[in-house]
Amino acid sequence: MFNLPEYFSNNLDSLSECLNDLSWINCNSIKLIIENSSFFLVNELQDRESVLELLNEVSCEWHNVPNYEGEEKFRNRKIFQILI
């Protein structure tokens, strides 16, 4: 079960903020597993595409930390994997 922090709001901007922070998870390796992916947002195909794109971007950003000079001062690299 993937429990988002209390400050999470039910929108993509908030999801992006939570996943790009990850200070609320006390691990250096995180796996987000989407089971039964054929049912994942099946009735909201546009939302599904947006969420999957967001997850891919977040995973790439974590893979490349630091993404810019100075980022390592406030964000340590974490392994963020998405399994569908």
C-alpha positions in Angstrom: 0.0 0.0 0.0 1.4 3.4 -1.0 0.3 5.9 1.5 0.8 9.5 0.5 1.4 12.2 3.1 -1.4 14.1 4.8 -0.8 17.2 2.8 -1.6 15.4 -0.5 -4.6 16.8 -2.4 -6.4 14.8 -5.0 -4.8 16.3 -8.1 -1.8 15.8 -10.4 0.1 18.8 -9.1 0.0 17.5 -5.6 1.0 14.0 -6.7 3.9 15.5 -8.5 4.9 17.5 -5.5 4.7 14.5 -3.2 6.7 12.2 -5.5 9.4 14.8 -6.2 9.9 15.3 -2.5 9.8 11.8 -1.0 11.2 13.2 2.3 8.1 11.7 3.8 9.5 8.2 3.0 12.3 7.0 5.2 13.9 4.8 2.5 16.4 5.3 -0.2 14.8 2.8 -2.6 11.1 3.0 -3.4 9.1 0.7 -5.7 5.6 1.8 -6.8 3.8 -1.3 -8.1 0.6 -0.9 -10.1 -1.1 -4.2 -9.9 -3.9 -5.1 -12.3 -2.7 -2.4 -14.6 -5.5 -3.2 -17.2 -7.9 -1.7 -14.6 -5.7 1.3 -13.7 -7.8 4.4 -14.4 -9.6 2.4 -17.1 -12.5 4.9 -17.3 -10.3 7.9 -17.3 -7.9 7.2 -20.2 -6.7 10.8 -20.5 -6.0 10.9 -16.7 -4.3 7.5 -17.0 -2.0 8.8 -19.7 -1.2 12.0 -17.6 -0.5 9.9 -14.5 1.8 7.5 -16.4 3.6 10.4 -18.0 4.1 12.0 -14.6 5.4 8.8 -13.0 7.9 8.4 -15.8 9.1 12.0 -15.4 9.4 11.6 -11.7 11.4 8.3 -12.0 13.8 9.9 -14.5 14.3 12.9 -12.3 15.2 10.7 -9.3 17.5 8.7 -11.5 19.4 11.8 -12.5 19.7 13.6 -9.1 21.3 16.1 -9.0 19.4 17.4 -12.0 21.0 20.8 -11.6 23.9 22.4 -9.7 23.1 22.7 -6.0 20.2 20.3 -5.9 22.2 17.8 -3.8 22.1 20.3 -1.0 18.4 19.7 -0.3 17.6 16.4 -2.1 19.5 13.2 -1.9 19.3 10.7 -4.6 16.7 7.9 -4.2 15.9 4.9 -6.3 12.4 5.3 -7.5 11.1 2.5 -9.6 7.6 2.0 -11.1 6.5 -1.5 -11.9 3.4 -2.0 -14.0 
